[in-house]
């Protein structure tokens, strides 16, 4: 890929190498997600060497939950009503 600057006659050449995503992390602002509430999630991607991608913008994700012994932790709480 290259860019030509007419004013100066300079040519800028750019080479970009894009690695395969090896791991993703889903980050939330709180430790729990409540059923029925909306929260913002941040998705961070890493290559096989552990380098973090600067952005995953434009990448489409297909989410699916497969059968697993432990998908979610359920937390019991005590509510005191005065």
C-alpha positions as CSV (number, residue, x, y, z in Angstrom):
1,X,0.0,0.0,0.0
2,X,1.4,3.4,-0.7
3,X,0.4,7.1,-0.6
4,X,1.6,9.8,-3.0
5,X,1.9,13.4,-1.8
6,X,1.4,15.7,-4.8
7,X,2.8,18.9,-3.0
8,X,6.1,17.3,-2.2
9,X,6.4,14.4,-4.6
10,X,7.0,12.1,-1.7
11,X,5.8,8.5,-1.6
12,X,5.0,6.8,1.6
13,X,4.9,3.0,1.6
14,X,3.2,1.1,4.4
15,X,3.3,-2.6,5.1
16,X,0.8,-4.0,7.6
17,X,0.9,-7.6,9.0
18,X,-2.3,-8.8,10.6
19,X,-2.0,-11.7,13.0
20,X,-4.7,-14.3,13.8
21,X,-6.6,-13.7,17.0
22,X,-5.6,-16.5,19.4
23,X,-7.5,-15.4,22.6
24,X,-10.1,-12.9,23.6
25,X,-11.0,-11.4,26.9
26,X,-14.4,-10.0,27.8
27,X,-14.1,-7.2,30.3
28,X,-16.9,-5.6,32.4
29,X,-16.9,-2.7,34.8
30,X,-18.4,-4.9,37.6
31,X,-17.7,-8.4,38.8
32,X,-21.3,-9.5,38.2
33,X,-23.8,-9.3,35.4
34,X,-27.4,-9.1,36.5
35,X,-30.2,-10.8,34.5
36,X,-32.2,-8.2,32.7
37,X,-29.7,-5.4,33.1
38,X,-27.6,-4.0,30.3
39,X,-23.9,-3.5,30.7
40,X,-21.1,-2.3,28.4
41,X,-18.5,-5.0,27.6
42,X,-15.0,-4.5,26.3
43,X,-13.5,-7.2,24.0
44,X,-9.7,-7.4,24.0
45,X,-7.9,-9.7,21.5
46,X,-4.4,-11.2,21.7
47,X,-2.3,-13.0,19.2
48,X,-0.5,-16.3,19.9
49,X,2.5,-14.4,21.4
50,X,0.3,-12.5,23.9
51,X,0.4,-9.2,22.1
52,X,-2.7,-7.2,22.5
53,X,-4.4,-5.9,19.3
54,X,-4.8,-2.1,19.3
55,X,-8.4,-2.5,18.1
56,X,-11.0,-5.1,17.1
57,X,-13.2,-2.5,15.4
58,X,-15.0,-3.9,12.4
59,X,-14.6,-7.5,13.3
60,X,-17.9,-9.3,13.6
61,X,-18.4,-11.8,16.5
62,X,-20.8,-14.7,16.5
63,X,-21.7,-15.6,20.1
64,X,-22.8,-19.0,21.2
65,X,-22.9,-20.9,24.5
66,X,-22.2,-24.6,24.2
67,X,-22.9,-27.3,26.7
68,X,-20.4,-26.9,29.6
69,X,-20.3,-28.1,33.2
70,X,-20.0,-24.6,34.5
71,X,-20.9,-21.7,32.3
72,X,-22.0,-19.2,35.0
73,X,-21.5,-18.8,38.8
74,X,-24.7,-18.1,40.6
75,X,-24.3,-15.9,43.6
76,X,-26.8,-16.0,46.5
77,X,-27.5,-12.8,48.4
78,X,-29.3,-11.8,51.5
79,X,-31.6,-8.8,51.4
80,X,-32.6,-7.1,54.6
81,X,-35.8,-5.0,54.4
82,X,-36.4,-2.6,57.2
